[in-house]
């Protein structure tokens, strides 16, 4: 019985260590994906700001044309 308990304990420890490694790998992958998402968000924000600026410029030009 004692040998079986040690065997079960050994298997449990092995599985637990593998589980922790998988979690660490998954955490790294998630962090990379989050960084990619943040990068895309920054690009979108920049594009939105550029579009807003161009829209304001176009509105000003239209007002100038209307006043002529």
N, C-alpha and C positions, 0 to 999 in steps of 0.2 A: 504494500500500500504506500509506503513512504516514497518509493521510486516513482510511482505513478503521480503522486502529488508534486514531486520535483519536476517531472516531465511536463505536467500541466502548467505549473508555475513558469517553467522555461518557455513554453509555447506562448503563454500569456504575455510575458515580458517581450518576446520577439515580435509578436503582433502589435503590441503597444508602441514599440520603438519604430516599427514600420509605419504605423498610423501617424506618429508624430512627424516623421519625415515627409509623408504625403501632405500633411497639413502645412508644413513649412513651405513646400513646393507650391501648393495652392495659394498660400498667402503671397508669395513672390509674384505669381502669375496675376493675382488680383491687384496687387500694387501696380504692376506694369499696365494693366488695363485701366486702372484709375488714372494713371499718369497720361495715358493716351486720351482718355475722355476729357481730362482737364485741358489738354492741349487743343483738342477739337473745340471745346467750349470757348477758349481764348480766341481761337481763329474765328468762330462764329460771332463773338462779341465785337471783334475788330471789324468784321465785315458789316455787321449791323450799324456800327458807328460810321463807317465809310458811306454806307447807303443813306443814312440819315443826313449826313453832311451834304452829299450830292443832292438829295431831295430839297434841302434848304436852299442850295445854290440855284437849283432849277426854279423853285418858287420865286426867288428874288428876280431871276431873269424874266420870268413870265410877268411879274408885276411891272418891271421896267418896260417890257413890250406893251403892256396894256396902257401904260401912261403915255406912250408916244402917240 
